[in-house]
Amino acid sequence: MIEVAGLRIVLPPSVVAVDGVDLAIQPGEFVVILGRSGAGKTTFLRALNRLVEPTAGSVRVAGRAVTGAGAAELRAARRQIGMIFQQFNLVRRASVLDNVLAGRLGYVAPLPSLVGRVPPADRALALECLGRVGLGHLAGRRADTLSGGEQQRVAIARALAQAPSVILADEPTASLDPALTTEIMGILKAINVERRLTLVVSQHQLETALAYATRIVGFRRGRVGFDGPPSAVTPAVVDAIYGGEEGNPPRVPLDKRDNKEAK
Amino acid sequence: MKRAALFVALLVLAWVAWDTGADPVRLARGLPWIADFVRRMVPPDLAVLPAACKGALLTVEIALLGTAVAAVLALPLGFLSARNVAPTPIFYPARAVLNLFRSVDTLVYALIFVAAVGLGPFPGVLAVIAYTTTSLAKLYSEAIEGIEPGPVDAITATGATRLQILRFGVLPQVLPLFLSYVLYRLETNIRAATVLGFVGAGGIGFYLQTYLRMIDYPAASTALLVTIVMVMVVDALSSRLRARLV
């Protein structure tokens, strides 16, 4: 579903954010990308739909070339890739429904859309997606009147409205409290299972990652340091992903600690 | 270093005062003439009130039409001169054009347009458009440069076209600011339009200048009072509207 080869991204002025990543993700996988802040998780995700321009390497998503695509091809590739952000990134002054309708922009005729004409079928789909995240009753509200958790659910509905084959989520719960983290990750997991959608989610919380992922990819200094199932994530692996640099490594879940660490 | 700067500043000001012939004694000697001028202006001649009101209305109309047209013309210019949405080869020339046209004031444009299309309110409207378009475009572009990038990323990620991104990611963020700038410009344009009549571009200024030339000070004072009331009313209405926008 996602094929990444030799991906390298140098951000201005000269920060190597992603340093040679090869990764193949199969349809229906729930991949969580772990890593310290600054390890290149966000840059990697944003390269998958070319919000960030790769310096070298290639990206293919759902059979379409993302790298090297012209403007029209890139839009066609992007519309099948939903994206969810840490800060929700809703258009705050617009209504909840208009925010979800934005997910249809890649499908509707561009010129009529500019004056606000939306085909009834697209409107119905947007409402259905809003219902899927349990917010159908808030369609008419202004987006910035919603709570953080609700805004992130609207953002998920916007991504679903794209009828995507892949959803990328960049730290989707980092701005939310633990209860909402469970709720948002639960919705993403349900989408993954029900619709067989491929999910790639970056997370800094180890426990959350292990609870939902079918596959963990650990980033360290722009490279893949670990790639395997959650069951293979041992303290040594956690240390390899997080350790060796200043700052606090995340807590290891109790059941994963060996005796030495428990003492 | 600080002292040297202060010394230089004082030196420059002293030279400027000498060069402009600034002389408190001369001002003191002139004060009685100002008093005389004011004395001749009262009581205002209310017989010219209808004419003055007509002139004031025309001034408001000049500012209103000029600002409205400029508000629309400034839209494409504003987007083209915003660093974060305009392609670089377009951004620099667009900025240069803005700065060039903005360096000339409305009154100077009025002189040019009176020469071009003749006397009356129409050259006044054109002058307001000429100045306001570029000054609004500059304000628009600064508003666009201050937007949150997040929603723009989100709209881009849906596969939207460039125009759709501007319409759905950028415009909703800046529209209230744009409207507020337009109202602010309307206020300043009404003040600017009062003097447009002095160069023959219509409105209350034309009456004021005519009465002064005819040495009809009571009539001039009526025109002045009408101007003051007009500006105050428009300012009050406009700032009330602006307060609601943001």
Interface residues (C-beta under 8 A of the other chain):
Chain A: N49 L51 R75 A76 A77 R78 R79 Q80 I81 G82 M83 F85 Q87 F88 N89 L90 V91 R92 R93 A94 A102 G103 R104 L105 G106 P110 S113 L114 A155 R158 Q162
Chain B: G150 P151 D153 A154 I155 T156 A157 T158 G159 A160 T161 L163 Q164 R167 F168 G169 P172 Q173 L175 P176
